[in-house]
Amino acid sequence: MAPVLIFDPHGEYSTLSEIQNMSEFTTPSYRPKVKTVKPETIKIRISDLSVSDFISIMDDGTMSDKMKTLFRSAYHNLKNNSKKKFTRNELKQEIEALRDSSNESTIEGIMWRFGKLYGSIFDDFQTIPLADYFKVGQLTIMDVSGIEDTYQQLIASVMLRRLFDAREGTENNRYNESNADKFLPYPVFVVIEEAHRFAPHSGEAKSKGILKTILSEGRKFGVGVCLVSQRPSKLDADSLSQCMTQITMRIINPTDQQQIAQSIESASRDMISELPSLAKGQAIISGVAINTPTLVRIRKRLTSDVKGRSKDAPAMWQAQRKYEEKHEAPEVRADEEMDVGV
């Protein structure tokens, strides 16, 4: 019954829509609903971007400190004038208002970079509709495949920031039914696939800060997060340590094993030693959801196969060979009687 959103970087979860018609997931009082959001429909409203979001989009490594300072001034001038929602042209006008004889070239540099904000995912009015994506009893798959990595991080950052603000504001009675864009009166759950790309161990990502905030503070406001990664050593250690329950499948890489040992308090030496020998479908569940680390077997999936599964290369080669043999053109031989000497 919980509202669940899966942030899907590779478009691998579309087959989950099949659960809507499966008896295994249906009860007399409940039938699951799955909503798939396609990449081309995802929009970020300009006024939902923070000043650091703007600069990270505009800065290609050549944006000077003076440009950043002037842009921040324009942004805050607009915000301080009670413009909670503003358009690109309104922000552009604020930048132009700062122009004088001493900063002509600087303003021109800002305006040139401002052109990046006219990409297909940016919009003056459309935004990520929280109330539509987070409905009780609904699973929403947010398919961001085909969108470049930095924009995937930006979308995740904006979505998570708005979600956290909505739940915190609703819990503290700051938002009510009149705030349709921000009122969310029930707990929600978010699954982040390929989590090491959104909260990396080394380096930065636009979504890293808000993810760490939600993992450390979100529970008291009813925001749950599940991080999924095949490479825990590439995942931010603080983020991993904030995951109160862990489901760990076979891990061979010693660096990944060490990261789990350091980040998960309930991970004993014996548990870590078992990880390389786990069979397909086996997992160790540990953390606050269970009294002691326990070995379990994950049931076989009921929905169709997904793109993320490893390919059965030998079977595919064999099938291709059979196809080629079946469709191979017959050998053409010369007719001796028609052979003409030259």
Secondary structure, DSSP 8 states (H G I E B T S, - for coil): ---EEEEETTS--GGGGGGGG-GGG-BTTB--EEEEE-GGG--EEGGGS-HHHHHHHH-SS---HHHHHHHHHHHHHHHHTT-SS--HHHHHHHHHHT--TTSHHHHHHHHHHHGGGGSTTEESS----HHHHS-TTEEEEEE-TTS-HHHHHHHHHHHHHHHHHHHHHHHTTS--TT-TTT---S-EEEEETTGGGTSBSSS--TTHHHHHHHHHHGGGGTEEEEE--S-GGGB-HHHHHT-SEEEE-----HHHHHHHHHH-TT--HHHHHHGGG--TTEEEEEETTSSS-EEEE-----S---TTS---HHHHHHHHHHHHHHT--------GGG----
